[in-house]
Every structure is written in structure tokens, then in C-alpha cells.
Amino acid sequence: MHTHIDTIAAIATATSPAAISIVRLSGPAAFTMADRVFTCPPPPISRRPHATA
């Protein structure tokens, strides 16, 4: 039997307008795919580590 190990992305919320949507990623390249598609904003200045000299 031939098996495939694919990475898949699937929309996991309704197609109606909403404030939040969920995309489900699964498979061996899921983290790589998420890193290429999604970005995180930098933390607020008040939460950034302080520079030490």
C-alpha cells in the first residue's frame, strides 16, 4: 500500500462574514507553511526587553 504524508490547509470556520477566521494546518510542513504565510507583530514597547550596556 502506498501512503502519502501531505501537509494540508483547511478553512475551519463558516463562510459568512466574521471578525475571526480559523485555518487548520496539518502535516509535516505545517510550521514551515505557517511561518511563510502568517507574521506576528512586534511586542509593545512596554514589553520589550531592556537593553543592557
Secondary structure by P-SEA (a helix, b strand, c coil): ccccbbbbbbbccccccccbbbbbbbccaaaaaaaaccccccccccccccccc
